[in-house]
Each structure stands twice: as C-alpha cells, then as structure tokens.
Amino acid sequence: MKIAIIEDELLAVNYLKNLLDIQSIVPVTETVILRSKKQAIDFFEKDSADLIFMDIHLGDGMSLEIFEHVELFTPIIFITAFDEYAMRVFRHFTIDYLLKPFEEQDLHKALQKFISIRNNFDPEPVLKSISSLRQPDDEMMKRFMVREGNKLKSIDEHNTAYFFASGKYLFLTTKDHQTYIYDDTIKDIIQKLNPEIFFRINRKFIINKEAVSEIIKHSSQKVELRLSPEPEVNAEVFISKMQIAECLNWLNR
C-alpha cells in the first residue's frame, strides 16, 4: 500500500512515518512525503496513493486548496492542531482525523476505520464535503424559497425539519408538517447547509437535529431515528451504517 503524507513540519512527518513503519494494521510498501501544497499538486497531477494523511495548514496555504487543482479519489485522514477545523472535518468525512499531538493508539483507530470503509469508499460525498469546508459560514443558506400555489414562500432553516429525496424530486418538510418540492438535489443542498443544524443521515434524508424525537438502536449496525413530524413516505428512517458513529456524535453535541 502506498501512503502519502502531506505535512510541512519535519518532526511531525518523522513521527507519523515511524508509527506507520512499526504498525501491523495495514501493509505499507511506500511512503511519499509531500512538504507543501505545491509538492502535493505536482505529485497528484501524475501519480496517486492508496491512503493520504493531510495536515490542514501548510506553509504555503490550506491543504484543502489542493482540490482546486487536482481530483483526488483517495481516502483521507486529516491532521490538525486546530480543534475548530478538526471538528468540521469530523462532521463531514467518512474517514477520520488526528488532532495534534496524537498518540499511537489514535493512529491505530484511524487505520482500523480506514480498513472498515475502504472497499465501499465513495469519493463523491467527500469531494462535496470538502467544498462545504471551504465555504465561509456566512455563505451557508439560512432560508429556502419554495412554491405555494402561484406564490413563493421563504422558510427559515430553524423551521425546516428535514429534506428528503423521493424519485426525481427533493422535498422540504417544515416543523409544522408542511411539505414542499425544493428545487435542488440532496447531494448539492448538503454543502450549502449549516452542519451544526443539518446532517445527511443516508441517501434520502438530511435532517435538522431538532426534528429527532427518538433514537432506536436495533443493533450496533442498525439505528433508527423517529422524526417529528413523521415522514409521509419512508416512515422508517435508518442512519446509514457508515454514518452511525458520526451521526450519534453530532446528535450528542
């Protein structure tokens, strides 16, 4: 397995590389060290890796800017000393993050998580989430325009219980149980929403935290959410298996 480390601090690079060399969770055949955003862009323009460790802050800019120049379809474990950024990444990504200073067991947990998802890794929502992370909070949508007969109506984010996809359409349901067709897609709208308020729990539903009335744990891999108001269709709403831990963490904040 080829691993790429995008990190500008030499001590941090050596520390992580040494931990990777002595662990036995994943076989490492090659480790590529990239000390800047420019080096990373130059490398990924013509090469690839199986797993990337990426520091968010580099000497020549934010590592998230790399995605503006090259397409990466590789699982990423972010590294940061800034808790604000780490928590935003954790909310959006299906891999993991390491918060400096991290210990050997923290790396092992991240690698175990990588093993559990790598065969079903879908890069599309990750790329969408990266775009959301780069978007300033004041650009997040706070009101949603819907059509009511021949009139337009603006609905506040706090009155929005959830979005759900059905067939070719995306619907918005309010807390007072009104449902409207919303002109967008579930993949696009999620990057425009405030992650403190909304979470995409599966392929069909984006929910407002305040719309959750009950959490039912059928098993460690099957967690159901009861929503208020109850959906008119797809009444049984389950969290995607890959999202369970992250969603429960989000609900607990």
C-alpha positions as CSV (number, residue, x, y, z in Angstrom):
1,M,0.0,0.0,0.0
2,K,1.3,3.4,-1.0
3,I,0.7,6.2,1.6
4,A,1.1,9.9,1.1
5,I,1.9,12.2,4.0
6,I,1.1,15.9,3.2
7,E,2.8,17.7,6.2
8,D,5.2,20.7,6.4
9,E,6.6,20.0,9.9
10,L,9.6,17.7,9.7
11,L,9.2,16.4,13.2
12,A,5.5,15.6,12.6
13,V,6.4,13.9,9.3
14,N,9.1,11.7,11.1
15,Y,6.8,10.9,14.0
16,L,3.9,9.7,11.8
17,K,6.2,7.8,9.4
18,N,7.8,6.0,12.3
19,L,4.4,5.0,13.7
20,L,3.3,3.8,10.3
21,D,6.5,1.7,9.9
22,I,6.0,-0.2,13.2
23,Q,2.2,-0.8,13.0
24,S,0.8,-4.0,11.6
25,I,-2.7,-2.9,10.7
26,V,-2.1,-2.1,7.1
27,P,0.9,-3.1,4.9
28,V,2.9,-0.1,3.8
29,T,5.1,-0.6,0.8
30,E,5.9,3.0,0.1
31,T,5.6,6.3,1.9
32,V,5.6,9.6,-0.1
33,I,6.4,12.7,1.8
34,L,5.0,16.0,0.4
35,R,6.0,19.1,2.4
36,S,3.9,21.7,0.7
37,K,0.7,22.3,-1.2
38,K,2.7,22.8,-4.4
39,Q,4.5,19.5,-4.0
40,A,1.2,17.7,-3.4
41,I,-0.3,19.2,-6.5
42,D,2.7,18.3,-8.6
43,F,2.7,14.8,-7.3
44,F,-1.1,14.1,-7.7
45,E,-1.2,15.5,-11.2
46,K,0.7,12.4,-12.4
47,D,0.6,9.9,-9.5
48,S,-1.7,8.5,-6.8
49,A,-1.8,6.9,-3.3
50,D,-4.0,4.4,-1.5
51,L,-4.3,6.5,1.6
52,I,-3.5,10.1,2.3
53,F,-2.6,11.8,5.7
54,M,-3.1,15.5,5.2
55,D,-2.3,18.4,7.5
56,I,-4.9,21.1,7.0
57,H,-2.5,24.0,7.5
58,L,0.6,24.0,5.3
59,G,3.4,26.6,5.0
60,D,2.1,27.7,1.6
61,G,-1.6,27.7,2.3
62,M,-4.6,25.5,3.2
63,S,-4.3,21.9,2.0
64,L,-8.0,22.0,1.1
65,E,-6.9,24.2,-1.8
66,I,-5.1,21.2,-3.4
67,F,-8.6,20.0,-4.5
68,E,-9.0,23.1,-6.7
69,H,-6.1,21.9,-8.8
70,V,-6.3,18.0,-8.9
71,E,-9.0,15.4,-8.4
72,L,-8.4,13.1,-5.5
73,F,-10.5,10.0,-5.1
74,T,-8.4,8.6,-2.3
75,P,-9.5,8.2,1.4
76,I,-8.0,11.0,3.5
77,I,-7.2,11.1,7.2
78,F,-6.7,14.8,8.2
79,I,-4.2,16.0,10.7
80,T,-4.5,19.3,12.5
81,A,-3.6,21.2,15.7
82,F,-6.7,23.3,15.4
83,D,-9.8,21.8,17.0
84,E,-12.2,24.0,15.1
85,Y,-11.0,22.6,11.8
86,A,-10.8,19.1,13.1
87,M,-14.4,19.0,14.3
88,R,-15.7,20.4,11.0
89,V,-13.8,17.7,9.2
90,F,-15.0,15.0,11.5
91,R,-18.6,16.1,10.9
92,H,-18.3,15.8,7.2
93,F,-15.9,13.0,6.4
94,T,-16.3,9.3,6.5
95,I,-12.6,8.6,7.4
96,D,-11.2,10.3,10.4
97,Y,-8.9,13.0,11.8
98,L,-5.9,13.1,14.0
99,L,-5.7,16.0,16.4
100,K,-2.1,17.0,17.3
101,P,-0.5,15.9,19.5
102,F,-1.8,12.4,18.8
103,E,-0.8,9.0,20.2
104,E,0.0,5.7,18.6
105,Q,-3.5,4.3,19.6
106,D,-5.2,7.3,17.8
107,L,-3.4,6.4,14.6
108,H,-4.4,2.7,15.0
109,K,-8.1,3.7,15.4
110,A,-7.9,5.8,12.3
111,L,-6.3,2.9,10.3
112,Q,-8.9,0.5,11.6
113,K,-11.7,2.8,10.4
114,F,-10.0,3.1,7.0
115,I,-9.9,-0.7,6.7
116,S,-13.6,-0.9,7.5
117,I,-14.7,1.6,4.8
118,R,-12.1,1.2,2.0
119,N,-14.0,-1.4,0.0
120,N,-17.1,0.7,-0.1
121,F,-15.5,4.1,-0.2
122,D,-17.4,6.6,-2.3
123,P,-15.4,9.8,-3.1
124,E,-18.3,11.9,-4.4
125,P,-19.8,12.9,-1.0
126,V,-16.2,13.5,0.3
127,L,-15.5,15.9,-2.5
128,K,-18.8,17.7,-1.9
129,S,-17.9,18.0,1.8
130,I,-14.5,19.5,1.0
131,S,-16.3,22.2,-1.0
132,S,-18.5,22.8,2.0
133,L,-15.5,23.1,4.3
134,R,-14.0,25.8,2.1
135,Q,-17.3,27.7,2.1
136,P,-17.4,30.5,4.8
137,D,-20.2,30.1,7.4
138,D,-21.8,33.3,6.4
139,E,-22.4,31.9,2.9
140,M,-24.5,29.0,4.3
141,M,-28.1,29.1,3.3
142,K,-30.4,30.2,6.1
143,R,-33.7,30.5,4.2
144,F,-35.2,28.3,1.5
145,M,-37.6,29.5,-1.2
146,V,-40.5,27.2,-2.1
147,R,-43.6,27.5,-4.2
148,E,-47.0,27.5,-2.6
149,G,-49.6,27.6,-5.4
150,N,-48.8,30.6,-7.5
151,K,-46.9,32.3,-4.7
152,L,-43.3,32.0,-3.4
153,K,-42.7,31.3,0.3
154,S,-39.4,31.7,2.3
155,I,-38.8,29.1,5.0
156,D,-36.2,29.6,7.8
157,E,-33.6,27.0,8.5
158,H,-34.9,26.5,12.0
159,N,-38.4,25.8,10.8
160,T,-37.1,23.2,8.4
161,A,-37.4,19.7,9.9
162,Y,-35.8,17.7,7.1
163,F,-35.1,17.4,3.4
164,F,-35.9,14.1,1.7
165,A,-35.4,12.7,-1.8
166,S,-38.1,10.7,-3.5
167,G,-38.0,9.7,-7.2
168,K,-36.7,12.7,-9.2
169,Y,-37.6,15.3,-6.6
170,L,-36.2,16.8,-3.4
171,F,-38.8,17.8,-0.8
172,L,-38.6,20.1,2.2
173,T,-40.8,19.3,5.3
174,T,-41.3,22.0,7.9
175,K,-41.8,21.5,11.6
176,D,-45.5,22.3,11.3
177,H,-45.8,19.3,8.8
178,Q,-46.0,21.2,5.5
179,T,-44.1,19.6,2.6
180,Y,-42.9,21.4,-0.5
181,I,-40.9,20.5,-3.6
182,Y,-37.5,22.1,-3.3
183,D,-35.5,22.9,-6.5
184,D,-32.2,21.3,-5.7
185,T,-30.6,17.8,-5.2
186,I,-29.7,16.1,-2.0
187,K,-26.1,16.0,-3.0
188,D,-25.9,19.7,-3.7
189,I,-28.0,21.1,-0.9
190,I,-26.0,19.4,1.9
191,Q,-22.9,21.5,1.1
192,K,-25.0,24.7,1.5
193,L,-26.4,23.9,4.9
194,N,-25.1,24.7,8.4
195,P,-23.5,21.5,9.7
196,E,-24.4,22.5,13.3
197,I,-28.1,22.2,12.3
198,F,-28.3,19.6,9.5
199,F,-26.8,16.2,8.9
200,R,-27.2,13.8,5.9
201,I,-28.1,10.5,7.6
202,N,-28.5,8.4,4.5
203,R,-29.0,8.7,0.7
204,K,-32.5,10.1,1.1
205,F,-32.6,12.2,4.3
206,I,-31.0,15.4,5.6
207,I,-32.3,16.1,9.0
208,N,-32.5,19.0,11.4
209,K,-31.2,17.9,14.8
210,E,-34.4,19.3,16.4
211,A,-36.6,17.0,14.3
212,V,-35.3,13.9,16.0
213,S,-37.9,12.7,18.6
214,E,-36.5,9.3,19.3
215,I,-33.4,7.1,18.7
216,I,-33.9,3.4,18.5
217,K,-30.8,1.1,18.4
218,H,-31.8,-2.2,16.9
219,S,-28.2,-3.3,16.8
220,S,-24.7,-1.7,16.5
221,Q,-25.2,-1.6,12.8
222,K,-28.9,-0.6,12.7
223,V,-30.0,2.6,14.3
224,E,-33.5,4.1,13.5
225,L,-34.5,7.7,14.0
226,R,-38.1,8.8,14.7
227,L,-38.7,12.2,13.2
228,S,-41.2,14.8,14.1
229,P,-43.2,15.4,12.1
230,E,-43.3,11.8,10.8
231,P,-42.4,11.5,7.1
232,E,-45.4,10.9,4.8
233,V,-43.3,8.4,2.9
234,N,-40.3,6.3,4.0
235,A,-41.7,6.4,7.6
236,E,-38.9,4.1,8.9
237,V,-35.7,6.2,8.8
238,F,-32.4,4.5,9.4
239,I,-28.9,6.0,9.7
240,S,-26.5,4.7,7.0
241,K,-24.2,2.1,8.6
242,M,-21.1,4.2,7.7
243,Q,-22.7,7.3,9.4
244,I,-23.9,5.9,12.7
245,A,-21.0,6.8,14.9
246,E,-20.6,10.3,13.4
247,C,-24.3,11.0,13.4
248,L,-24.7,9.9,17.1
249,N,-21.8,12.1,18.0
250,W,-23.4,15.0,16.1
251,L,-26.7,14.4,17.9
252,N,-25.0,14.4,21.3
253,R,-23.5,17.9,20.8
